[in-house]
Amino acid sequence: MGIMLAVSMLPAALFGIPAGAYVDRWDRRRTMVISDLARAALVRGVPFAVDVGLWLVYAIAFAVATVSLFFEPAKLSLIPEMVGSDELLAANSLDSATVSAAELAGLAFAGGLVAGVGYRAAFFFDAATYLLSAVFIWSIAHRAQPRPVLATGSREIVNDAVAGMRYVAQHPVLRDLLAVCSVASAGIAASVTLVYVLARDRFAAGSPGLVTLDAAITLGLLIGSFAVGRSSPSGAGRKLLWVCSYTPGSSR
């Protein structure tokens, strides 16, 4: 589980900044659709990869995480294009709440699905959800305004990546947030692995217990998303510090 989590997080450290530079040059909606189609194909291959070896499952997880690096920035960049600045906080909160609600409902459904038809069919169903997501995204009526065409050569991508890192380094708030998030992510990654292994081995929770554990954490994320979305944008730094001081751990 530790290796799988590391494999899933490694692409963000290796390719996160260059991926953002490429997304800036591409159409957001098209990028999200292509990412979903790629992830659908990769996830569908997991049951067959199991027959080959665990190393291939790791490779697919790495590829899925890499593709997701293009989907998430495209989604986060598309939201401000669709709403005004006065609605951005509520829109981001709604996005987070929707993700949490979908996870909460999906966990309950997935537990029964895996128990009823097995993991192979569950992966096929998971791949189908990516295809459905691609259809929904392609159906979005919003069309981005034409933007200047930017070069996509390696030199331009490296220059943009360096400019992005320099921008973060020159702004104390962003620099401090990056440091805090890096340290927090290290602790969270360790706790995720330990909590699930503890639940399975020490308390023999099984699949239903793991689903319930993840559902409880997701429910907390959902409540937090609604609470933030209904608050004012002012004092964001104080709210972040207050939450960190009362949050012993998380799975995200």
N, C-alpha and C positions, 0 to 999 in steps of 0.2 A: 504493500500500500504506500509505503514511503517513496519507493522508486516511481510508482505511477504518478503520485502527486508531484514529485520533482520533474518528471518528464512533461507533465502537463503545464508546469509553471516556467520551465526553462525557455521556451520560445519567447516569452514576454521579455526576458532579460537579454536574449540574443538579438531579436528582430523587432522589438516593440517600437523603437524610434524610427527605423527605416520604414516600417509598415505604415506609420502615421504619415510620413513624407509622401509615400505613394498614394495613400487615400486622399491627400490634399489635391492630387492631380487627377483623380478619377471621379466619375459620377457616383455619388453616395448610394443611390438606390440600386444601380446596376452592380456595384461592388457587393452590396448585401445579398442580392439575389445569387450572384455567382458563388459567394462564400457559402450560402445555404446549400446550393447544388453540390458543391465539393464536399461539404460535411456529410450530406446525405449518402454520397457514394462511399466515403470513408467509414462511416458508422455501419453501413450495411455489410462492409467487409470484415467486421470484427469476429462474427461467429466462425467464418472460414479461417481467419488468422489464428484462432485458438487451436485449430487442428494442426497448424504448422509449428507454433511455438509461442511462448510468452513474449519473446523478443519482438515478434511482429505486432503483437497487441500494443506493446510500448511504442513501436514506430508509428502505428496508426494514431495513438493518443497524442503523440508529438505533432503529427501532421494536423490533427483536428485543432489542437491548441494554436498552431501556427496560422491556420486559416481564420480562426476566430480573432486574431490580431487585426485583421482587416475589417471584419464585420462590426466589432464593437466601436472603433473610432468612427466608422461611417455612420453608424446609428446615432452616436452622440453628436456628430456634426450635422446630421440631418434635422434633429429636433429644433435647434435654434433657427434653422431656415424656415420651419413651419409655424413657429409661434413667435410672438413678440417678446421683448426683453422683460416686460412686466409679468409674463406668464411662464417664463423659463423655469423658475424654481418649481412651480406646480407641475409643469410638464415633466421635468426630470423626476420628481417625486412619483408622479403617476406611472412613469416608465418603470421605476424601481418597484413600486407596489404591484404592478402588473406581472413583473417577473417573479416576485415572491408568491403572488397568488397562484400563478401557473405552476410553480414548483410545488406549492402546498397541495394543489389538486392532483398534480402529476404524481407526486409521491404515493398518495393513497391509491391511485389507479395502477401505478407501476408495481407496487407490492403485490396486488392481486394478479396482475398480468404475469409477472415472473413466476409466481406460485402456480398459476393455472396452466400456462403454455410453455414455460421454460425461458431461459435467457436468450436463446437463439431467436425465437419469434419476437421477443421483446426488443432486441436490437433492430430487427426489420421494421417494427412499428416506430421505433425511435427515428430511423432514417426517413420514414414517411412524414414525420412531423416537420423535418427540415424542408421537405418538398412543399408541404402546406404553407410553411412560413414564406418560402420563396414566392408562392402564388399571391399571398397577402401583400407582401412588400411590392411586388410588381404592379399590384392593383392600386397602390397609393396614387391619388390624383395629383399630388404636388410634383412640380417639375422645377428643378434648380435653374436659376438664372445662369446664362452663359458666363463662364469664367475665363480669364486669360489662360492660354495654353502654356503649361510649364514643361520644361525639358525633363525627361525621365532617365537621363544618363546617370551612370554611377557617381560621377563627380558632383552633379546637382543634388542627388539624394544625400550624399555625404555632407555637402555644404548645408543643406537644410537640417540634417540631424545635428550637426555641430551648432548651428544657430539655435535650435531648440534647446539643447543642453546649456548653451550660454545664457539664453533667456531665463531658464530656471535658476541658474547660478547667480544671476544678477538681481533676482527678486527674493528677498529673505523669506517671505511667507511660503512661496512655492518650494524654496530650497529646504526649509524646515519641515514642510509637509512631506516632501520626498523622503527625508531622513526618517521621520516618524513612521511613515507607511512601510518603509523597508524593514525597520526593526520589528514592527508589529506583524508584518507578513511572515517573517521568519518564525516568530512565536506561534502564530496561527497555524502555519503549515505543520509544525511539530505537534500541536495540540490536536489537529484534525486526525492525524494518523493514530495518535495514542488513544483518543476517545473512542474511535470505532473499533480498534483492536481490543480495548478494555471492555467495551460493551459486548463484543462477540465472545472473547475468551473467558473473561472473569465472570460475566453475568449470563453467558449463553443466550444473548438476546435474539440471535437469529435474524433472518430477513425482516420479520415484522418489527422487532425491536429497533433495528437500524433505521427502518423507515420512520418509526415514531420519533426517534431521536432527531433525524434530519427535519421532520415536519415541525417539531417544537422550535428548532433554530430558525427555520423559514418563517414560522408564524411571528417570531420576534422581529425579524427583518421587515415583515409586512406592517406590523404595528408601528415600527420606527419610521418607515417610509411615509405612512399616512400622517404621523405626528409632525414630521419635518415639513411635509407639503402644506400643512395647514398653518404653519408658523410664518412669521415675517422673515424676509431675507437678511434682516439686520442681526448683528451679533453672531454671525456664523462661526467665527473662531471660538467664542466662549461656549457655544453649544457643542462644538467638537470636543473641546477639552472636558466639558462636563460629562459627555457620553463616555469618553475614554476613561475618566476617573471612576466610573461606576460599571464598566464593562470588563469582567474578568477574562473573557475569551469569546471567540466566535469561530464559525466554520467557514467564513467567507473572507 
